[in-house]
Each structure stands twice: as C-alpha cells, then as structure tokens.
Amino acid sequence: MAKAPRITDVSIGSDGIRLGQFMKFAGLLDSGGDVKEAIIDGYVTVNGEVERRRGRQLQVDDVVSHEGRTVRVRP
C-alpha cells in the first residue's frame, strides 16, 4: 500500500497567490528561473494535476507538489 505524501502547510497571509510566487515562498525552489523551468517541463502538480501556468492563481487549500515535496496553501 502506497504511503500518502506528507503535506506541509504554508501560510501566505492572504486569500490567494500565484503558483510561481508560492513555490519560491514555500521553499520548493530558490529562483524564478528554476520555478519557470519546472512548471514548463511538467514537474509541478496542483491538486494532483500537472500545471504548466506559472501565473495560475492559487487559493487556500490548494496542494502543490514538486519532486516529492507537497505543500498546502493556508491563509
């Protein structure tokens, strides 16, 4: 039986944030260039589906995953 990924909650202090900004803020990647490349190459999922738009507006409780790390948007 597969183990469920550990989800880390990351508080953004508001109701929404763009995917690229959130990935840097949450520490998933360090630079905007790395974020852009990971998203374009299809290595990022939002709520279990591949997301290729860096500017996608995330909402509270959206779950973002990249390279085995999973974080959830919290207010």
C-alpha positions as a printed Julia matrix, in Angstrom:
75×3 Matrix{Float64}:
  0.0    0.0     0.0
  1.39   3.4    -1.02
  2.14   5.89    1.7
  0.3    9.22    1.48
  2.66  12.16    0.96
  3.42  14.35    3.96
  1.81  17.73    3.42
  3.34  20.87    4.88
  1.02  23.84    5.43
  2.4   27.21    4.27
  0.6   30.35    5.42
  0.5   33.11    2.79
 -1.26  35.74    4.9
 -3.95  36.34    2.27
 -6.56  34.53    0.19
 -4.54  33.97   -2.99
 -1.07  33.83   -4.55
  0.35  32.93   -7.95
  1.92  29.49   -8.39
  5.42  30.77   -9.22
  5.46  33.11   -6.23
  4.15  30.41   -3.92
  6.78  27.88   -4.96
  9.58  30.31   -4.06
  7.82  31.45   -0.86
  7.28  27.85    0.26
 10.93  26.99   -0.46
 10.17  24.38   -3.12
 12.67  26.13   -5.43
 15.06  29.04   -4.91
 14.85  31.07   -8.11
 12.22  32.25  -10.52
 14.15  30.65  -13.38
 14.08  27.25  -11.67
 10.35  27.64  -10.98
  9.63  28.56  -14.6
 11.61  25.58  -15.92
 10.0   23.07  -13.51
  6.5   24.27  -14.4
  7.08  24.33  -18.17
  8.65  20.85  -18.04
  5.57  19.46  -16.24
  7.23  18.67  -12.89
  4.7   20.58  -10.8
  1.2   19.46   -9.83
 -1.63  21.43   -8.29
 -4.32  19.34   -6.61
 -2.92  16.22   -8.28
 -2.88  17.55  -11.86
  0.11  18.78  -13.86
  0.07  22.59  -14.04
  2.07  24.43  -16.71
  0.95  28.01  -15.92
  3.35  29.84  -13.61
  0.76  32.6   -13.15
 -2.03  30.28  -12.03
 -3.85  31.87   -9.11
 -3.8   29.51   -6.13
 -6.47  29.56   -3.46
 -6.49  28.47    0.17
 -6.3   24.66    0.49
 -4.73  24.13   -2.96
 -2.0   21.48   -2.76
  1.23  21.94   -4.76
  3.75  19.13   -5.3
  7.25  19.11   -6.77
  9.93  16.39   -6.56
  8.34  14.53   -3.67
  7.57  17.62   -1.58
  3.95  18.63   -1.05
  2.72  21.91    0.4
 -0.78  23.26    1.02
 -1.79  26.91    0.74
 -3.08  28.25    4.05
 -4.36  31.78    4.84
